[in-house]
């Protein structure tokens, strides 16, 4: 009896184990199927680029056959017709290489450039991103005007502002103008006869279709300012789309805010004798009648001082704006310096070709030195004429006329023996003509020397003397052409 009972229990235990194993096998089968399904979705939706994988996207392309590529003003972008195709690579199965799939539902469209309110061509970017790789493509859309579809009425093509009886000049202390009562003419094109000249209709600037932009005007700052007037009308086209057309014009007003003074704030105030002052770091502040203060661009300043005299001196600083000139004085220190050169050579080649050389025109030497040393009275002119003398080649000549003299400021040579050497010719090939040297601009009765030149050859004449720092004058007597002036320190 016991053996029979043990046999029954053993049989039941074996049956129970078999059932458990079967259930476990079923669960494993279901998990495998679910994982297989998941893997199929991953492989289709997010192609893998993991190491060892031979199946991945190599590019995307766009099918635009059904895409909307042309729009009219105010239309919103529509990307629904764009089809995105992915090209795959499969090295393990050659016959599947370059296979393609539609991945439109996996891409993002970047339409940030698109502006429905402005005519033009815009790029629409397409991005594929599966967190393992990013691929891009793009296409263009165009926003067109709707004017061609306006068939039920005229449309604006131009705007004219009537400035008769309009105040165009103001003072800094006046209220900012609004121009709410301007008389305007809007020119309208006839859509039924496009060949006809536009007709105009009168309108006031107070109309709701008109905008007067005075934002550029600063009543605390003198100058000229634009006022922009625009007229906007809205039409409904034959396509049922609202279209806005804006035409504009502008005019200029003047704000008078007179320049009152300038003040030196900071900057370099030391310069070597005979050198030009570097004032590029100068801070000079202009004050206007309104009380407005502004720093002046140093390039607009004019600095005058004695370049040749050492010691502390007042430089005169001037600034001009709207025909108003204001000045101030700035103390500068001119450091005494020994001459670092033994000659200066001024040639007509360093002067610009001109029909009128005046006293305001400085004559630089070939190295650009001593800008204030040589100037002119009036009536001289520079013309092209090539000559050679003493091994020097000249391309231009300074043609002097009667009363057109050369002024020499020789203060830097005070107490030194110098030689002035002139390269010149007579202005007439058949005559010998003279030029004279005087001690100062106020011509004395007797010249220091007279130099004569013929009109056939370029020659040089020289005069040596002890310079006392005065201004000297080379006076043309009856028409001489000067090619160069050589100043030698002995």
ROSEDO-600205 format. One record per residue (C-alpha): residue number from 1; y, x, z negated. Coordinates in pm, 1 decimal, decimal comma, always signed. Example, Ala and Ser with C-alpha at 12.3 -4.5 7.8 and 13.67 -1.06 7.14 Angstrom:
BEGIN
    k        c2        c1        c3
    1    -450,0   +1230,0    -780,0
    2    -106,0   +1367,0    -714,0
# end
This chain:
BEGIN
    k        c2        c1        c3
    1      +0,0      +0,0      +0,0
    2    +237,4    +284,6     -86,8
    3    +159,1    +457,9    +241,3
    4    +239,3    +142,3    +433,7
    5    +573,8    +102,4    +255,4
    6    +671,0    +467,1    +321,7
    7    +586,2    +426,5    +689,0
    8    +810,8    +118,5    +722,7
    9   +1102,8    +295,0    +550,1
   10   +1063,2    +602,2    +777,1
   11   +1068,1    +381,7   +1085,5
   12   +1383,3    +204,6    +971,0
   13   +1556,2    +540,9    +902,8
   14   +1471,8    +670,9   +1251,7
   15   +1603,3    +351,5   +1412,6
   16   +1925,0    +381,2   +1209,8
   17   +1982,2    +743,5   +1315,3
   18   +1923,5    +651,3   +1678,1
   19   +2181,0    +373,1   +1660,0
   20   +2440,6    +607,4   +1504,1
   21   +2384,1    +869,7   +1769,4
   22   +2420,0    +610,5   +2044,8
   23   +2748,7    +487,5   +1893,7
   24   +2877,6    +843,7   +1870,4
   25   +2783,5    +908,3   +2234,1
   26   +2964,8    +591,2   +2341,2
   27   +3279,9    +697,3   +2152,5
   28   +3270,7   +1041,8   +2318,2
   29   +3233,3    +880,2   +2659,6
   30   +3532,6    +652,7   +2601,4
   31   +3747,6    +948,7   +2483,2
   32   +3651,8   +1148,1   +2792,1
   33   +3745,0    +860,3   +3019,0
   34   +4082,3    +811,5   +2840,1
   35   +4159,3   +1185,7   +2861,1
   36   +4063,8   +1183,0   +3230,2
   37   +4299,8    +892,1   +3293,8
   38   +4581,9   +1066,6   +3103,6
   39   +4526,0   +1385,9   +3300,5
   40   +4550,4   +1194,6   +3627,8
   41   +4890,1   +1050,8   +3521,2
   42   +5021,2   +1394,4   +3415,9
   43   +4907,4   +1557,6   +3736,7
   44   +5084,9   +1294,1   +3946,1
   45   +5404,9   +1249,7   +3750,4
   46   +5472,4   +1601,6   +3623,0
   47   +5307,5   +1864,7   +3844,7
   48   +5199,8   +2159,8   +3636,6
   49   +5316,8   +2519,0   +3675,9
   50   +5103,2   +2656,6   +3393,6
   51   +4937,6   +2990,9   +3448,1
   52   +4621,4   +2957,5   +3657,5
   53   +4728,4   +2630,9   +3815,4
   54   +4721,8   +2630,1   +4195,8
   55   +4878,2   +2284,9   +4244,4
   56   +5257,6   +2268,2   +4209,7
   57   +5577,3   +2149,5   +4383,1
   58   +5747,7   +2407,7   +4603,6
   59   +6041,6   +2195,4   +4730,8
   60   +6197,1   +1851,9   +4748,8
   61   +6355,4   +1690,5   +5052,9
   62   +6553,9   +1374,3   +5111,2
   63   +6478,7   +1089,1   +5346,3
   64   +6814,5    +920,6   +5417,5
   65   +6695,7    +671,0   +5679,8
   66   +6774,2    +376,2   +5454,5
   67   +7047,5    +539,5   +5245,2
   68   +7403,5    +410,2   +5228,2
   69   +7620,4    +701,2   +5338,8
   70   +7950,3    +531,3   +5426,4
   71   +8168,1    +343,7   +5178,5
   72   +8507,0    +183,6   +5170,5
   73   +8769,4    +222,9   +4904,8
   74   +8671,7     +60,4   +4571,0
   75   +8299,0     +46,2   +4657,5
   76   +8062,1    +187,6   +4395,8
   77   +7795,6    +442,5   +4484,7
   78   +7447,0    +311,3   +4574,7
   79   +7154,2    +556,2   +4571,3
   80   +6875,4    +297,8   +4596,8
   81   +6801,8    +373,3   +4962,7
   82   +6748,1    +746,4   +4909,9
   83   +6385,1    +858,2   +4917,4
   84   +6287,9   +1192,6   +4755,6
   85   +5978,9   +1368,0   +4890,0
   86   +5804,4   +1654,0   +4705,5
   87   +5604,6   +1914,5   +4895,9
   88   +5307,4   +2061,3   +4708,9
   89   +5115,9   +2385,6   +4747,0
   90   +4738,5   +2406,7   +4691,4
   91   +4582,9   +2745,6   +4741,7
   92   +4235,3   +2651,7   +4622,0
   93   +4199,0   +2375,0   +4878,2
   94   +4367,1   +2492,1   +5200,8
   95   +4340,3   +2156,7   +5373,1
   96   +4562,7   +2008,0   +5097,9
   97   +4832,2   +2276,3   +5132,3
   98   +5179,5   +2139,5   +5210,2
   99   +5077,1   +1790,7   +5104,9
  100   +5364,1   +1560,6   +5002,0
  101   +5428,8   +1287,2   +4748,3
  102   +5711,7   +1042,4   +4685,1
  103   +5880,5   +1144,4   +4357,5
  104   +6194,4    +928,0   +4387,6
  105   +6126,1    +771,8   +4047,3
  106   +6118,7   +1116,6   +3885,2
  107   +6462,2   +1246,0   +3990,1
  108   +6818,0   +1206,6   +3861,9
  109   +7121,9   +1146,9   +4084,5
  110   +7444,6   +1325,8   +3991,1
  111   +7731,5   +1112,4   +4128,4
  112   +8008,0   +1262,9   +3912,9
  113   +8203,3   +1388,1   +4216,3
  114   +8221,7   +1046,2   +4377,0
  115   +8562,0    +876,3   +4358,2
  116   +8565,1    +521,0   +4496,9
  117   +8945,8    +511,4   +4483,7
  118   +9012,2    +806,9   +4713,2
  119   +8924,6    +865,0   +5075,6
  120   +8713,4   +1172,0   +5145,7
  121   +8367,6   +1329,3   +5162,3
  122   +8165,7   +1371,1   +4842,6
  123   +7844,0   +1555,2   +4749,7
  124   +7569,6   +1363,7   +4570,0
  125   +7330,1   +1600,5   +4394,5
  126   +6963,1   +1523,7   +4333,2
  127   +6772,1   +1694,8   +4049,3
  128   +6397,7   +1713,0   +3992,8
  129   +6312,9   +1846,2   +3644,8
  130   +5967,7   +1839,7   +3485,7
  131   +6068,1   +2079,1   +3205,2
  132   +5875,2   +2355,4   +3381,1
  133   +6085,5   +2384,3   +3694,2
  134   +6408,9   +2248,1   +3838,7
  135   +6457,3   +2171,9   +4207,4
  136   +6778,1   +2052,1   +4373,5
  137   +6884,6   +1876,4   +4690,5
  138   +7208,6   +1711,1   +4796,2
  139   +7360,5   +1485,4   +5057,6
  140   +7708,6   +1372,0   +5157,0
  141   +7874,9   +1033,0   +5151,0
  142   +8211,7    +933,1   +5296,2
  143   +8475,0    +698,2   +5154,7
  144   +8678,7    +539,1   +5435,8
  145   +9002,4    +345,1   +5446,5
  146   +8988,7     -28,1   +5502,0
  147   +9301,4     -54,4   +5716,2
  148   +9098,9    -119,2   +6031,6
  149   +8964,0    -433,4   +5867,4
  150   +9299,1    -586,1   +5774,0
  151   +9327,9    -867,4   +6026,6
  152   +9506,5   -1144,4   +5843,4
  153   +9844,0    -982,7   +5772,2
  154  +10070,9    -679,6   +5812,6
  155  +10029,2    -367,0   +5602,4
  156  +10276,0    -104,4   +5474,7
  157  +10313,2    +222,9   +5664,7
  158  +10637,7    +365,8   +5523,9
  159  +10909,8    +339,0   +5261,6
  160  +11283,1    +412,8   +5279,3
  161  +11517,4    +446,2   +4980,4
  162  +11880,4    +339,0   +5028,1
  163  +12086,5    +593,7   +4834,5
  164  +12424,5    +440,6   +4909,2
  165  +12606,7    +375,4   +4581,2
  166  +12326,0    +549,2   +4387,3
  167  +12437,0    +800,1   +4126,0
  168  +12267,5   +1132,4   +4199,2
  169  +12444,7   +1368,3   +3956,4
  170  +12430,7   +1349,1   +3576,8
  171  +12534,7   +1546,6   +3271,4
  172  +12291,0   +1669,4   +3010,8
  173  +12423,6   +1428,4   +2744,2
  174  +12375,5   +1112,3   +2951,9
  175  +12086,7    +870,5   +2917,4
  176  +11791,8    +922,6   +3145,5
  177  +11829,9    +698,6   +3454,1
  178  +11565,1    +438,8   +3538,1
  179  +11666,3    +344,5   +3896,2
  180  +11545,0     -11,7   +3848,0
  181  +11785,7    -155,3   +4102,2
  182  +11729,8     +54,8   +4414,1
  183  +11739,7    -107,1   +4755,2
  184  +11417,9     -28,5   +4942,2
  185  +11286,2     -88,1   +5291,2
  186  +10909,5    -123,3   +5333,7
  187  +10798,9     -68,5   +5693,1
  188  +10517,3    -303,9   +5792,0
  189  +10266,8    -264,0   +6077,6
  190  +10176,0    -576,1   +6273,7
  191   +9795,7    -604,4   +6285,2
  192   +9814,9    -844,0   +6580,2
  193  +10009,7    -590,0   +6786,6
  194   +9939,7    -236,2   +6675,0
  195  +10148,9     -93,5   +6958,7
  196  +10466,0    -255,7   +6828,8
  197  +10715,1     -61,2   +6617,2
  198  +10683,8    -131,3   +6243,2
  199  +10926,0    -387,9   +6106,9
  200  +11073,8    -360,6   +5760,6
  201  +11121,8    -595,9   +5473,2
  202  +11377,5    -546,2   +5195,5
  203  +11263,5    -517,6   +4836,1
  204  +11411,9    -412,6   +4502,1
  205  +11273,8    -132,2   +4288,3
  206  +11236,9    -387,2   +4005,8
  207  +10951,0    -550,5   +4200,7
  208  +10608,8    -537,4   +4038,3
  209  +10472,9    -364,0   +4351,6
  210  +10716,2     -73,7   +4307,7
  211  +10684,8    +222,7   +4075,6
  212  +10975,5    +462,3   +4012,4
  213  +10846,8    +787,4   +3861,5
  214  +11117,4    +974,7   +3669,5
  215  +10874,9   +1178,6   +3456,3
  216  +10990,6   +1505,8   +3608,8
  217  +11348,8   +1463,8   +3483,7
  218  +11454,0   +1664,0   +3178,5
  219  +11802,8   +1557,3   +3071,8
  220  +11833,8   +1859,7   +2842,9
  221  +11782,3   +2109,1   +3121,9
  222  +12010,3   +2161,2   +3415,7
  223  +11873,2   +2166,8   +3767,9
  224  +11744,9   +1949,9   +4049,4
  225  +11467,5   +1692,9   +3994,4
  226  +11254,1   +1473,6   +4217,4
  227  +11237,8   +1097,1   +4169,4
  228  +10927,7    +954,4   +4340,0
  229  +10934,1    +589,9   +4451,2
  230  +10610,6    +422,9   +4561,9
  231  +10522,9     +76,1   +4689,1
  232  +10167,1     -58,3   +4648,3
  233  +10028,1    -371,5   +4808,0
  234   +9678,6    -516,0   +4782,3
  235   +9498,1    -678,7   +5072,1
  236   +9171,0    -859,8   +5115,4
  237   +8992,4    -732,9   +5423,7
  238   +8770,3    -919,1   +5663,7
  239   +8476,8    -762,2   +5477,7
  240   +8585,9    -932,5   +5158,4
  241   +8683,3    -605,7   +4989,4
  242   +9016,2    -560,0   +4813,8
  243   +9213,7    -272,8   +4959,2
  244   +9519,9    -107,4   +4802,2
  245   +9768,7     +73,4   +5023,2
  246  +10047,8    +284,3   +4871,6
  247  +10345,2    +431,6   +5056,0
  248  +10601,9    +654,3   +4888,0
  249  +10925,1    +846,0   +4928,9
  250  +11141,8   +1062,6   +4705,3
  251  +11497,5   +1172,2   +4644,9
  252  +11666,2   +1441,7   +4437,6
  253  +11909,0   +1418,3   +4148,2
  254  +12102,7   +1692,9   +3974,8
  255  +12139,4   +1742,7   +3599,8
  256  +12440,4   +1946,3   +3495,0
  257  +12365,2   +2149,0   +3182,8
  258  +12609,5   +2436,8   +3216,6
  259  +12510,9   +2783,9   +3111,7
  260  +12712,4   +2879,6   +2804,5
  261  +12611,4   +3231,3   +2699,7
  262  +12333,1   +3487,4   +2678,7
  263  +12219,3   +3696,6   +2383,3
  264  +12017,0   +4018,4   +2373,1
  265  +11721,1   +3978,7   +2134,2
  266  +11511,5   +4292,2   +2175,0
  267  +11396,6   +4559,3   +2417,7
  268  +11415,9   +4924,3   +2516,5
  269  +11771,5   +5061,0   +2479,5
  270  +11713,4   +5429,9   +2550,1
  271  +11731,3   +5598,8   +2889,4
  272  +11751,4   +5951,9   +3023,2
  273  +12070,7   +6065,1   +3186,7
  274  +12068,0   +6017,2   +3567,7
  275  +11767,9   +5780,5   +3540,6
  276  +11744,3   +5404,9   +3577,5
  277  +11697,2   +5203,1   +3259,1
  278  +11358,9   +5032,7   +3227,8
  279  +11438,7   +4691,0   +3080,4
  280  +11115,3   +4511,5   +3175,2
  281  +11049,5   +4439,1   +2804,6
  282  +11393,6   +4290,4   +2739,6
  283  +11414,0   +3954,5   +2566,9
  284  +11743,2   +3786,6   +2655,7
  285  +11805,8   +3426,4   +2553,3
  286  +12031,2   +3188,8   +2746,3
  287  +12214,6   +2909,6   +2564,6
  288  +12328,0   +2595,5   +2746,2
  289  +12601,4   +2345,6   +2664,9
  290  +12336,5   +2103,0   +2539,9
  291  +12223,5   +2358,3   +2282,2
  292  +11900,7   +2426,4   +2472,8
  293  +11788,0   +2789,2   +2444,5
  294  +11555,6   +2961,1   +2689,9
  295  +11438,6   +3318,1   +2743,9
  296  +11560,5   +3456,6   +3077,4
  297  +11328,9   +3632,7   +3322,6
  298  +11435,4   +3996,9   +3303,9
  299  +11419,6   +4021,3   +3684,5
  300  +11721,1   +3788,2   +3700,4
  301  +11936,2   +4012,1   +3481,8
  302  +12185,9   +4266,1   +3612,2
  303  +12245,5   +4578,3   +3401,8
  304  +12547,9   +4800,6   +3456,6
  305  +12613,5   +5128,6   +3275,6
  306  +12719,8   +5485,4   +3352,4
  307  +12402,0   +5654,5   +3468,9
  308  +12561,5   +5998,5   +3462,9
  309  +12727,5   +6010,7   +3120,0
  310  +12523,7   +6095,5   +2810,3
  311  +12579,4   +5924,4   +2476,6
  312  +12593,1   +5572,4   +2336,7
  313  +12759,3   +5318,6   +2562,8
  314  +12787,1   +4947,9   +2621,5
  315  +12575,9   +4824,8   +2909,7
  316  +12713,0   +4507,3   +3065,6
  317  +12436,1   +4250,0   +3108,9
  318  +12501,9   +3951,9   +3335,8
  319  +12302,1   +3642,3   +3427,5
  320  +12388,4   +3379,3   +3688,8
  321  +12266,5   +3022,0   +3714,8
  322  +12408,4   +2739,9   +3926,7
  323  +12706,8   +2957,8   +4020,5
  324  +12792,5   +3018,0   +3653,1
  325  +12788,4   +3382,0   +3542,3
  326  +12772,6   +3479,8   +3174,9
  327  +12769,3   +3831,4   +3032,2
  328  +12700,3   +4016,3   +2712,0
  329  +12711,8   +4380,9   +2605,2
  330  +12413,8   +4579,0   +2484,1
  331  +12445,6   +4921,9   +2326,2
  332  +12218,0   +5174,1   +2493,6
  333  +12161,7   +5543,2   +2428,3
  334  +12182,0   +5766,1   +2735,8
  335  +12002,9   +6089,2   +2645,5
  336  +12152,5   +6408,6   +2784,8
  337  +11925,3   +6576,3   +3035,0
  338  +11925,2   +6889,9   +3240,8
  339  +11903,6   +6841,5   +3615,5
  340  +11539,8   +6867,3   +3718,7
  341  +11621,5   +6921,6   +4085,5
  342  +11830,3   +7163,6   +4290,6
  343  +11908,5   +6939,0   +4584,6
  344  +11930,7   +6578,2   +4700,5
  345  +11888,0   +6477,4   +5062,8
  346  +12025,4   +6143,4   +5177,7
  347  +11919,5   +6046,5   +5530,8
  348  +12012,8   +5742,6   +5737,4
  349  +11637,4   +5680,5   +5763,3
  350  +11646,1   +5558,6   +5401,7
  351  +11896,2   +5285,6   +5495,3
  352  +11780,0   +4957,2   +5644,5
  353  +11892,4   +4887,7   +5998,9
  354  +12202,6   +4674,5   +5957,3
  355  +12519,3   +4571,0   +6137,8
  356  +12724,4   +4576,0   +5818,6
  357  +12696,6   +4830,5   +5537,8
  358  +12926,8   +4751,3   +5245,3
  359  +13024,3   +4911,0   +4916,9
  360  +12755,2   +4708,2   +4740,8
  361  +12483,2   +4890,8   +4935,9
  362  +12353,2   +5199,7   +4747,3
  363  +12223,2   +5494,1   +4947,4
  364  +11902,2   +5637,9   +4800,7
  365  +11773,7   +5982,5   +4877,1
  366  +11432,1   +6023,3   +5036,5
  367  +11266,0   +6004,7   +4691,9
  368  +11455,1   +5691,7   +4590,5
  369  +11675,4   +5881,1   +4343,4
  370  +12040,7   +5835,7   +4236,6
  371  +12100,6   +5476,1   +4357,0
  372  +12459,8   +5470,4   +4233,4
  373  +12565,6   +5808,8   +4374,1
  374  +12653,2   +5709,9   +4731,0
  375  +12802,5   +5379,7   +4846,0
  376  +13027,4   +5266,7   +5132,5
  377  +13353,0   +5088,8   +5199,5
  378  +13295,5   +4858,0   +5498,4
  379  +13240,9   +4851,7   +5871,8
  380  +12953,2   +5099,4   +5890,1
  381  +12623,7   +5011,6   +6058,2
  382  +12280,3   +5172,5   +6091,3
  383  +12110,9   +5200,6   +6432,2
  384  +11802,1   +5373,2   +6570,7
  385  +11859,1   +5716,4   +6725,6
  386  +11614,6   +6007,4   +6701,4
  387  +11751,4   +6361,0   +6665,6
  388  +11642,3   +6696,6   +6521,4
  389  +11837,2   +6979,2   +6353,7
  390  +11749,6   +7272,1   +6124,5
  391  +11383,7   +7167,8   +6138,4
  392  +11459,3   +6815,1   +6016,2
  393  +11376,0   +6503,6   +6219,4
  394  +11594,4   +6194,8   +6191,5
  395  +11516,0   +5848,7   +6331,0
  396  +11833,1   +5655,8   +6237,8
  397  +12205,1   +5720,9   +6227,4
  398  +12493,1   +5579,2   +6024,5
  399  +12768,9   +5486,4   +6266,6
  400  +13107,8   +5513,0   +6093,6
  401  +13415,0   +5335,5   +6218,9
  402  +13775,5   +5390,6   +6123,8
  403  +13820,2   +5277,7   +5761,4
  404  +13442,4   +5292,9   +5701,2
  405  +13413,6   +5575,4   +5451,0
  406  +13138,7   +5721,5   +5228,9
  407  +13201,3   +5730,3   +4852,3
  408  +13034,5   +6010,3   +4650,8
  409  +13004,7   +5976,4   +4271,7
  410  +12930,0   +6335,9   +4169,1
  411  +12973,2   +6302,8   +3792,5
  412  +12626,5   +6440,6   +3724,5
  413  +12729,9   +6771,5   +3882,1
  414  +13032,9   +6822,3   +3656,5
  415  +13104,6   +7196,9   +3613,2
  416  +12850,7   +7303,0   +3876,5
  417  +12901,2   +7469,2   +4214,1
  418  +12762,2   +7241,4   +4483,1
  419  +12740,2   +7246,3   +4859,2
  420  +12776,8   +6929,8   +5067,5
  421  +12606,1   +6969,0   +5404,9
  422  +12659,2   +6699,2   +5670,3
  423  +12433,1   +6639,8   +5970,4
  424  +12647,1   +6451,3   +6221,1
  425  +12760,2   +6399,1   +6581,2
  426  +13069,7   +6268,8   +6751,9
  427  +13053,7   +5902,1   +6842,9
  428  +13164,0   +5997,3   +7195,7
  429  +12965,3   +6248,1   +7400,4
  430  +13279,7   +6378,8   +7565,6
  431  +13491,3   +6424,0   +7254,2
  432  +13490,2   +6638,2   +6941,5
  433  +13555,6   +6418,8   +6639,4
  434  +13623,1   +6501,2   +6274,6
  435  +13533,3   +6387,6   +5926,3
  436  +13725,6   +6490,8   +5611,9
  437  +13635,6   +6539,1   +5243,5
  438  +13880,9   +6427,9   +4974,1
  439  +13865,2   +6470,6   +4599,2
  440  +13883,9   +6102,3   +4505,5
  441  +13884,9   +5752,7   +4649,6
  442  +14264,9   +5760,3   +4632,3
  443  +14319,4   +5983,0   +4930,6
  444  +14546,2   +6277,9   +4856,4
  445  +14782,8   +6428,7   +5108,9
  446  +14558,8   +6725,1   +5184,2
  447  +14186,4   +6707,7   +5249,7
  448  +13957,1   +6959,9   +5080,8
  449  +13798,8   +7032,8   +5418,6
  450  +13764,6   +6896,0   +5768,9
  451  +13436,5   +6910,9   +5961,8
  452  +13418,4   +6873,0   +6340,4
  453  +13121,2   +6763,6   +6553,2
  454  +13061,9   +6729,7   +6926,6
  455  +12880,0   +6440,6   +7087,2
  456  +12607,3   +6634,1   +7264,8
  457  +12409,2   +6801,8   +6987,2
  458  +12324,6   +6717,1   +6626,8
  459  +12465,6   +6998,3   +6412,1
  460  +12541,9   +7058,2   +6045,6
  461  +12867,0   +7151,8   +5868,9
  462  +12892,6   +7240,9   +5500,6
  463  +13148,3   +7285,3   +5222,1
  464  +13096,7   +7454,3   +4882,6
  465  +13315,7   +7385,1   +4579,2
  466  +13315,6   +7358,7   +4199,8
  467  +13259,4   +6994,6   +4104,7
  468  +13479,3   +6856,5   +3827,9
  469  +13289,0   +6529,6   +3799,2
  470  +13531,8   +6329,4   +4010,6
  471  +13457,6   +6077,6   +4280,7
  472  +13479,0   +6224,5   +4628,8
  473  +13539,3   +6055,8   +4960,7
  474  +13401,4   +6141,5   +5304,2
  475  +13660,5   +5984,6   +5532,9
  476  +13588,0   +5916,0   +5896,8
  477  +13882,9   +6012,5   +6111,8
  478  +13796,3   +5878,4   +6455,3
  479  +13426,7   +5781,4   +6477,8
  480  +13140,1   +6005,6   +6365,7
  481  +12767,2   +5931,6   +6340,0
  482  +12612,5   +6068,0   +6019,4
  483  +12236,2   +6136,3   +6015,3
  484  +12208,0   +6296,4   +5672,8
  485  +12392,1   +6434,5   +5366,5
  486  +12236,2   +6726,8   +5181,5
  487  +12372,2   +6805,7   +4834,4
  488  +12268,6   +7149,6   +4706,2
  489  +12323,3   +7265,2   +4343,7
  490  +12404,6   +7636,2   +4356,2
# end
